């Protein structure tokens, strides 16, 4: 695999949690809309099974919490999740500055 393709894959599907946390910062996100929203905002379509797995892991570790939104299962990013997202942003910015 070419270096750019590998880099892109690892920074999209390979780090899906970042995108899920980002979407849930401002409002409740219906679980069924995650794939569509990730595609619209970030330009890649994650696998449905991977989305479910990442949601489970994030919920289990307290980075998101389950919500109801218009009668549907949804989630919202917790303060703990926002803090992790901020750490990630600082790390990425530092890495970009070094490259």
CNS distance restraints for C-alpha pairs under 8 A (distance, minus, plus):
assign (resid   1 and name CA) (resid   5 and name CA) 6.55 0.50 0.50
assign (resid   1 and name CA) (resid   6 and name CA) 6.26 0.50 0.50
assign (resid   2 and name CA) (resid   6 and name CA) 6.27 0.50 0.50
assign (resid   3 and name CA) (resid   7 and name CA) 6.07 0.50 0.50
assign (resid   4 and name CA) (resid   8 and name CA) 6.04 0.50 0.50
assign (resid   5 and name CA) (resid   9 and name CA) 6.13 0.50 0.50
assign (resid   6 and name CA) (resid  10 and name CA) 6.11 0.50 0.50
assign (resid   7 and name CA) (resid  11 and name CA) 6.13 0.50 0.50
assign (resid   8 and name CA) (resid  12 and name CA) 6.13 0.50 0.50
assign (resid   9 and name CA) (resid  13 and name CA) 5.83 0.50 0.50
assign (resid   9 and name CA) (resid  14 and name CA) 6.19 0.50 0.50
assign (resid  10 and name CA) (resid  14 and name CA) 4.24 0.50 0.50
assign (resid  10 and name CA) (resid  15 and name CA) 6.46 0.50 0.50
assign (resid  11 and name CA) (resid  15 and name CA) 5.49 0.50 0.50
assign (resid  12 and name CA) (resid  16 and name CA) 6.03 0.50 0.50
assign (resid  12 and name CA) (resid  44 and name CA) 7.18 0.50 0.50
assign (resid  13 and name CA) (resid  44 and name CA) 7.99 0.50 0.50
assign (resid  13 and name CA) (resid  46 and name CA) 6.15 0.50 0.50
assign (resid  15 and name CA) (resid  19 and name CA) 7.56 0.50 0.50
assign (resid  16 and name CA) (resid  20 and name CA) 6.39 0.50 0.50
assign (resid  16 and name CA) (resid  46 and name CA) 7.74 0.50 0.50
assign (resid  16 and name CA) (resid  51 and name CA) 7.59 0.50 0.50
assign (resid  16 and name CA) (resid  54 and name CA) 7.26 0.50 0.50
assign (resid  17 and name CA) (resid  21 and name CA) 6.03 0.50 0.50
assign (resid  17 and name CA) (resid  54 and name CA) 6.22 0.50 0.50
assign (resid  17 and name CA) (resid  55 and name CA) 7.86 0.50 0.50
assign (resid  17 and name CA) (resid  58 and name CA) 7.51 0.50 0.50
assign (resid  18 and name CA) (resid  22 and name CA) 6.12 0.50 0.50
assign (resid  18 and name CA) (resid  85 and name CA) 6.61 0.50 0.50
assign (resid  19 and name CA) (resid  23 and name CA) 6.20 0.50 0.50
assign (resid  19 and name CA) (resid  38 and name CA) 6.89 0.50 0.50
assign (resid  19 and name CA) (resid  42 and name CA) 7.83 0.50 0.50
assign (resid  20 and name CA) (resid  24 and name CA) 6.41 0.50 0.50
assign (resid  20 and name CA) (resid  34 and name CA) 7.49 0.50 0.50
assign (resid  20 and name CA) (resid  38 and name CA) 7.76 0.50 0.50
assign (resid  20 and name CA) (resid  55 and name CA) 7.97 0.50 0.50
assign (resid  21 and name CA) (resid  25 and name CA) 6.41 0.50 0.50
assign (resid  21 and name CA) (resid  63 and name CA) 7.76 0.50 0.50
assign (resid  21 and name CA) (resid  64 and name CA) 7.43 0.50 0.50
assign (resid  21 and name CA) (resid  76 and name CA) 7.97 0.50 0.50
assign (resid  21 and name CA) (resid  77 and name CA) 5.66 0.50 0.50
assign (resid  21 and name CA) (resid  81 and name CA) 6.48 0.50 0.50
assign (resid  21 and name CA) (resid  82 and name CA) 7.11 0.50 0.50
assign (resid  21 and name CA) (resid  85 and name CA) 6.94 0.50 0.50
assign (resid  22 and name CA) (resid  77 and name CA) 7.80 0.50 0.50
assign (resid  22 and name CA) (resid  82 and name CA) 7.94 0.50 0.50
assign (resid  22 and name CA) (resid  85 and name CA) 7.30 0.50 0.50
assign (resid  23 and name CA) (resid  27 and name CA) 7.73 0.50 0.50
assign (resid  23 and name CA) (resid  29 and name CA) 7.17 0.50 0.50
assign (resid  23 and name CA) (resid  37 and name CA) 7.94 0.50 0.50
assign (resid  24 and name CA) (resid  28 and name CA) 5.94 0.50 0.50
assign (resid  24 and name CA) (resid  29 and name CA) 5.94 0.50 0.50
assign (resid  24 and name CA) (resid  64 and name CA) 7.99 0.50 0.50
assign (resid  24 and name CA) (resid  75 and name CA) 6.81 0.50 0.50
assign (resid  24 and name CA) (resid  76 and name CA) 4.64 0.50 0.50
assign (resid  24 and name CA) (resid  77 and name CA) 4.80 0.50 0.50
assign (resid  25 and name CA) (resid  76 and name CA) 6.58 0.50 0.50
assign (resid  25 and name CA) (resid  77 and name CA) 5.21 0.50 0.50
assign (resid  25 and name CA) (resid  78 and name CA) 7.72 0.50 0.50
assign (resid  25 and name CA) (resid  82 and name CA) 6.84 0.50 0.50
assign (resid  26 and name CA) (resid  76 and name CA) 7.94 0.50 0.50
assign (resid  27 and name CA) (resid  76 and name CA) 6.34 0.50 0.50
assign (resid  28 and name CA) (resid  67 and name CA) 6.99 0.50 0.50
assign (resid  28 and name CA) (resid  68 and name CA) 7.91 0.50 0.50
assign (resid  28 and name CA) (resid  69 and name CA) 6.54 0.50 0.50
assign (resid  28 and name CA) (resid  74 and name CA) 6.07 0.50 0.50
assign (resid  28 and name CA) (resid  75 and name CA) 5.46 0.50 0.50
assign (resid  28 and name CA) (resid  76 and name CA) 4.87 0.50 0.50
assign (resid  29 and name CA) (resid  33 and name CA) 7.01 0.50 0.50
assign (resid  29 and name CA) (resid  34 and name CA) 7.07 0.50 0.50
assign (resid  29 and name CA) (resid  69 and name CA) 7.50 0.50 0.50
assign (resid  29 and name CA) (resid  74 and name CA) 5.13 0.50 0.50
assign (resid  29 and name CA) (resid  75 and name CA) 5.44 0.50 0.50
assign (resid  29 and name CA) (resid  76 and name CA) 6.43 0.50 0.50
assign (resid  30 and name CA) (resid  34 and name CA) 6.90 0.50 0.50
assign (resid  30 and name CA) (resid  68 and name CA) 7.88 0.50 0.50
assign (resid  30 and name CA) (resid  69 and name CA) 6.46 0.50 0.50
assign (resid  30 and name CA) (resid  72 and name CA) 6.31 0.50 0.50
assign (resid  30 and name CA) (resid  73 and name CA) 5.74 0.50 0.50
assign (resid  30 and name CA) (resid  74 and name CA) 3.90 0.50 0.50
assign (resid  30 and name CA) (resid  75 and name CA) 6.55 0.50 0.50
assign (resid  31 and name CA) (resid  72 and name CA) 7.90 0.50 0.50
assign (resid  31 and name CA) (resid  73 and name CA) 5.94 0.50 0.50
assign (resid  31 and name CA) (resid  74 and name CA) 4.96 0.50 0.50
assign (resid  31 and name CA) (resid  75 and name CA) 6.93 0.50 0.50
assign (resid  32 and name CA) (resid  73 and name CA) 7.99 0.50 0.50
assign (resid  33 and name CA) (resid  37 and name CA) 6.08 0.50 0.50
assign (resid  34 and name CA) (resid  38 and name CA) 6.01 0.50 0.50
assign (resid  34 and name CA) (resid  51 and name CA) 7.72 0.50 0.50
assign (resid  35 and name CA) (resid  39 and name CA) 6.22 0.50 0.50
assign (resid  35 and name CA) (resid  45 and name CA) 5.98 0.50 0.50
assign (resid  35 and name CA) (resid  46 and name CA) 5.95 0.50 0.50
assign (resid  35 and name CA) (resid  47 and name CA) 7.68 0.50 0.50
assign (resid  35 and name CA) (resid  48 and name CA) 7.09 0.50 0.50
assign (resid  35 and name CA) (resid  51 and name CA) 7.58 0.50 0.50
assign (resid  36 and name CA) (resid  40 and name CA) 6.13 0.50 0.50
assign (resid  36 and name CA) (resid  45 and name CA) 7.23 0.50 0.50
assign (resid  37 and name CA) (resid  41 and name CA) 5.93 0.50 0.50
assign (resid  37 and name CA) (resid  42 and name CA) 7.97 0.50 0.50
assign (resid  38 and name CA) (resid  42 and name CA) 5.35 0.50 0.50
assign (resid  38 and name CA) (resid  43 and name CA) 6.80 0.50 0.50
assign (resid  38 and name CA) (resid  44 and name CA) 6.55 0.50 0.50
assign (resid  38 and name CA) (resid  45 and name CA) 6.56 0.50 0.50
assign (resid  38 and name CA) (resid  46 and name CA) 7.51 0.50 0.50
assign (resid  39 and name CA) (resid  43 and name CA) 4.57 0.50 0.50
assign (resid  39 and name CA) (resid  44 and name CA) 4.65 0.50 0.50
assign (resid  39 and name CA) (resid  45 and name CA) 4.94 0.50 0.50
assign (resid  39 and name CA) (resid  46 and name CA) 7.74 0.50 0.50
assign (resid  40 and name CA) (resid  44 and name CA) 7.88 0.50 0.50
assign (resid  46 and name CA) (resid  50 and name CA) 6.98 0.50 0.50
assign (resid  46 and name CA) (resid  51 and name CA) 6.77 0.50 0.50
assign (resid  47 and name CA) (resid  51 and name CA) 6.31 0.50 0.50
assign (resid  48 and name CA) (resid  52 and name CA) 6.36 0.50 0.50
assign (resid  49 and name CA) (resid  53 and name CA) 6.23 0.50 0.50
assign (resid  50 and name CA) (resid  54 and name CA) 6.10 0.50 0.50
assign (resid  51 and name CA) (resid  55 and name CA) 6.08 0.50 0.50
assign (resid  52 and name CA) (resid  56 and name CA) 6.18 0.50 0.50
assign (resid  53 and name CA) (resid  57 and name CA) 6.32 0.50 0.50
assign (resid  54 and name CA) (resid  58 and name CA) 6.06 0.50 0.50
assign (resid  55 and name CA) (resid  59 and name CA) 5.99 0.50 0.50
assign (resid  55 and name CA) (resid  64 and name CA) 7.90 0.50 0.50
assign (resid  56 and name CA) (resid  60 and name CA) 6.01 0.50 0.50
assign (resid  57 and name CA) (resid  61 and name CA) 6.23 0.50 0.50
assign (resid  58 and name CA) (resid  62 and name CA) 6.17 0.50 0.50
assign (resid  58 and name CA) (resid  63 and name CA) 5.08 0.50 0.50
assign (resid  58 and name CA) (resid  64 and name CA) 5.74 0.50 0.50
assign (resid  59 and name CA) (resid  63 and name CA) 5.88 0.50 0.50
assign (resid  59 and name CA) (resid  64 and name CA) 4.95 0.50 0.50
assign (resid  59 and name CA) (resid  65 and name CA) 5.74 0.50 0.50
assign (resid  59 and name CA) (resid  66 and name CA) 7.33 0.50 0.50
assign (resid  62 and name CA) (resid  78 and name CA) 7.17 0.50 0.50
assign (resid  62 and name CA) (resid  80 and name CA) 6.98 0.50 0.50
assign (resid  62 and name CA) (resid  81 and name CA) 7.37 0.50 0.50
assign (resid  63 and name CA) (resid  77 and name CA) 6.08 0.50 0.50
assign (resid  63 and name CA) (resid  78 and name CA) 5.43 0.50 0.50
assign (resid  63 and name CA) (resid  79 and name CA) 7.49 0.50 0.50
assign (resid  63 and name CA) (resid  80 and name CA) 5.46 0.50 0.50
assign (resid  63 and name CA) (resid  81 and name CA) 4.03 0.50 0.50
assign (resid  63 and name CA) (resid  82 and name CA) 7.74 0.50 0.50
assign (resid  64 and name CA) (resid  75 and name CA) 6.33 0.50 0.50
assign (resid  64 and name CA) (resid  76 and name CA) 5.49 0.50 0.50
assign (resid  64 and name CA) (resid  77 and name CA) 4.29 0.50 0.50
assign (resid  64 and name CA) (resid  78 and name CA) 5.06 0.50 0.50
assign (resid  64 and name CA) (resid  81 and name CA) 6.33 0.50 0.50
assign (resid  65 and name CA) (resid  75 and name CA) 5.48 0.50 0.50
assign (resid  65 and name CA) (resid  76 and name CA) 5.60 0.50 0.50
assign (resid  65 and name CA) (resid  77 and name CA) 6.50 0.50 0.50
assign (resid  65 and name CA) (resid  78 and name CA) 6.50 0.50 0.50
assign (resid  66 and name CA) (resid  73 and name CA) 7.19 0.50 0.50
assign (resid  66 and name CA) (resid  74 and name CA) 5.92 0.50 0.50
assign (resid  66 and name CA) (resid  75 and name CA) 4.51 0.50 0.50
assign (resid  66 and name CA) (resid  76 and name CA) 6.73 0.50 0.50
assign (resid  67 and name CA) (resid  73 and name CA) 6.25 0.50 0.50
assign (resid  67 and name CA) (resid  74 and name CA) 4.90 0.50 0.50
assign (resid  67 and name CA) (resid  75 and name CA) 4.96 0.50 0.50
assign (resid  67 and name CA) (resid  76 and name CA) 6.77 0.50 0.50
assign (resid  68 and name CA) (resid  72 and name CA) 5.44 0.50 0.50
assign (resid  68 and name CA) (resid  73 and name CA) 5.12 0.50 0.50
assign (resid  68 and name CA) (resid  74 and name CA) 5.36 0.50 0.50
assign (resid  68 and name CA) (resid  75 and name CA) 7.51 0.50 0.50
assign (resid  69 and name CA) (resid  73 and name CA) 6.55 0.50 0.50
assign (resid  69 and name CA) (resid  74 and name CA) 5.92 0.50 0.50
assign (resid  77 and name CA) (resid  81 and name CA) 5.58 0.50 0.50
assign (resid  77 and name CA) (resid  82 and name CA) 6.55 0.50 0.50
assign (resid  78 and name CA) (resid  82 and name CA) 6.29 0.50 0.50
assign (resid  79 and name CA) (resid  83 and name CA) 6.17 0.50 0.50
assign (resid  80 and name CA) (resid  84 and name CA) 6.42 0.50 0.50
assign (resid  81 and name CA) (resid  85 and name CA) 6.22 0.50 0.50
assign (resid  82 and name CA) (resid  86 and name CA) 6.21 0.50 0.50
assign (resid  83 and name CA) (resid  87 and name CA) 6.35 0.50 0.50
assign (resid  84 and name CA) (resid  88 and name CA) 6.26 0.50 0.50
assign (resid  85 and name CA) (resid  89 and name CA) 6.28 0.50 0.50
assign (resid  86 and name CA) (resid  90 and name CA) 6.33 0.50 0.50
assign (resid  87 and name CA) (resid  91 and name CA) 6.19 0.50 0.50
assign (resid  88 and name CA) (resid  92 and name CA) 6.12 0.50 0.50
assign (resid  89 and name CA) (resid  93 and name CA) 6.11 0.50 0.50
assign (resid  90 and name CA) (resid  94 and name CA) 6.13 0.50 0.50
assign (resid  91 and name CA) (resid  95 and name CA) 6.15 0.50 0.50
assign (resid  92 and name CA) (resid  96 and name CA) 6.09 0.50 0.50
assign (resid  93 and name CA) (resid  97 and name CA) 6.16 0.50 0.50
assign (resid  94 and name CA) (resid  98 and name CA) 6.34 0.50 0.50
assign (resid  95 and name CA) (resid  99 and name CA) 6.26 0.50 0.50
